[in-house]
């Protein structure tokens, strides 16, 4: 049995229900977090909760009444769903409104929903020699507040669906030739002894894994530069990786029709970082 949590109780997945009048359903009026779990412990939980709190503040959505209990709720959900490695999905919407209106009733209570499932092992852990990702470049079609981890992800869904139909593994967005981020990830590129990644702004989500990778790089004494990264830069990089909570670190081998320079995993920085990812 798979367990979920809705507002104030644990409910089997098959029995959980939500009103169609919830603003998350009608407007995508909500925010969320995706938290990896290793050996039954949530990874960088405080960072995820902190980012969720920032998203709530930026959208004006109230905190759930059980806000202070969320870490304990997550731990209980992990126990109930048994898997040692899991993905916890946490969503807060503005709540159920009586009348559909773009202007929400300020008195409504937010809806809190959590679910979890088994975390798939990063395939590059199982086989570092597996060919890297094949991704495509797309002009970024999204809104100007990508720093808010909002549930309104239709542009991302359309982009990834089209890439999947084409047999590709992912999408990197750009604005007038400058990289923003992946459709569900952040992007890093290696040039000699330096690593570049797009700086934080309203055009990218400040990834928790991105922050973790920057910390790993710093602990290894590797120069990191947060600065604009062009599509042309990616073509010329020694390595390109994509990072996210569920992907961890995964290398890119092809962008559009351009094959990138290839190194063996033992000579690659991405594999060195992945090997020490949980240390």
Secondary structure in CASP SS format (residue, H / E / C, confidence):
PFRMAT SS
TARGET T0000
AUTHOR 0000-0000-0000
METHOD secondary structure of the structure
MODEL  1
X C 1.00
X C 1.00
X E 1.00
X E 1.00
X E 1.00
X E 1.00
X C 1.00
X C 1.00
X E 1.00
X E 1.00
X E 1.00
X E 1.00
X H 1.00
X H 1.00
X H 1.00
X C 1.00
X C 1.00
X C 1.00
X C 1.00
X C 1.00
X C 1.00
X E 1.00
X H 1.00
X H 1.00
X H 1.00
X H 1.00
X H 1.00
X C 1.00
X C 1.00
X E 1.00
X E 1.00
X E 1.00
X E 1.00
X E 1.00
X E 1.00
X E 1.00
X E 1.00
X E 1.00
X C 1.00
X C 1.00
X E 1.00
X E 1.00
X C 1.00
X C 1.00
X H 1.00
X H 1.00
X H 1.00
X H 1.00
X H 1.00
X H 1.00
X H 1.00
X H 1.00
X H 1.00
X H 1.00
X H 1.00
X H 1.00
X H 1.00
X H 1.00
X H 1.00
X C 1.00
X C 1.00
X C 1.00
X C 1.00
X C 1.00
X C 1.00
X C 1.00
X H 1.00
X H 1.00
X H 1.00
X H 1.00
X H 1.00
X H 1.00
X H 1.00
X H 1.00
X H 1.00
X H 1.00
X H 1.00
X H 1.00
X H 1.00
X H 1.00
X C 1.00
X C 1.00
X C 1.00
X C 1.00
X C 1.00
X E 1.00
X E 1.00
X E 1.00
X E 1.00
X E 1.00
X E 1.00
X E 1.00
X E 1.00
X C 1.00
X C 1.00
X E 1.00
X C 1.00
X C 1.00
X C 1.00
X C 1.00
X C 1.00
X C 1.00
X C 1.00
X C 1.00
X C 1.00
X C 1.00
X C 1.00
X C 1.00
X C 1.00
X C 1.00
X E 1.00
X E 1.00
X E 1.00
X E 1.00
X E 1.00
X E 1.00
X E 1.00
X E 1.00
X C 1.00
X C 1.00
X C 1.00
X C 1.00
X H 1.00
X H 1.00
X H 1.00
X H 1.00
X C 1.00
X C 1.00
X C 1.00
X C 1.00
X C 1.00
X C 1.00
X E 1.00
X E 1.00
X E 1.00
X E 1.00
X E 1.00
X E 1.00
X E 1.00
X C 1.00
X C 1.00
X C 1.00
X C 1.00
X C 1.00
X C 1.00
X C 1.00
X C 1.00
X C 1.00
X C 1.00
X E 1.00
X C 1.00
X C 1.00
X C 1.00
X H 1.00
X H 1.00
X H 1.00
X H 1.00
X H 1.00
X H 1.00
X H 1.00
X H 1.00
X H 1.00
X H 1.00
X H 1.00
X H 1.00
X C 1.00
X C 1.00
X C 1.00
X C 1.00
X E 1.00
X E 1.00
X E 1.00
X E 1.00
X E 1.00
X E 1.00
X C 1.00
X C 1.00
X E 1.00
X E 1.00
X E 1.00
X E 1.00
X E 1.00
X C 1.00
X C 1.00
X E 1.00
X E 1.00
X E 1.00
X E 1.00
X E 1.00
X E 1.00
X E 1.00
X C 1.00
X C 1.00
X E 1.00
X E 1.00
X E 1.00
X E 1.00
X C 1.00
X C 1.00
X C 1.00
X C 1.00
X C 1.00
X C 1.00
X C 1.00
X C 1.00
X C 1.00
X C 1.00
X H 1.00
X H 1.00
X H 1.00
X H 1.00
X H 1.00
X H 1.00
X H 1.00
X H 1.00
X H 1.00
X H 1.00
X H 1.00
X H 1.00
X C 1.00
X C 1.00
X C 1.00
X E 1.00
X E 1.00
X E 1.00
X E 1.00
X C 1.00
X C 1.00
X C 1.00
X E 1.00
X H 1.00
X H 1.00
X H 1.00
X H 1.00
X H 1.00
X H 1.00
X C 1.00
X C 1.00
X E 1.00
X E 1.00
X E 1.00
X E 1.00
X E 1.00
X E 1.00
X C 1.00
X C 1.00
X C 1.00
X E 1.00
X E 1.00
X E 1.00
X E 1.00
X E 1.00
X E 1.00
X E 1.00
X E 1.00
X C 1.00
X C 1.00
X E 1.00
X E 1.00
X C 1.00
X C 1.00
X C 1.00
X C 1.00
X C 1.00
X H 1.00
X H 1.00
X H 1.00
X C 1.00
X H 1.00
X H 1.00
X H 1.00
X H 1.00
X H 1.00
X H 1.00
X H 1.00
X C 1.00
X C 1.00
X C 1.00
X C 1.00
END
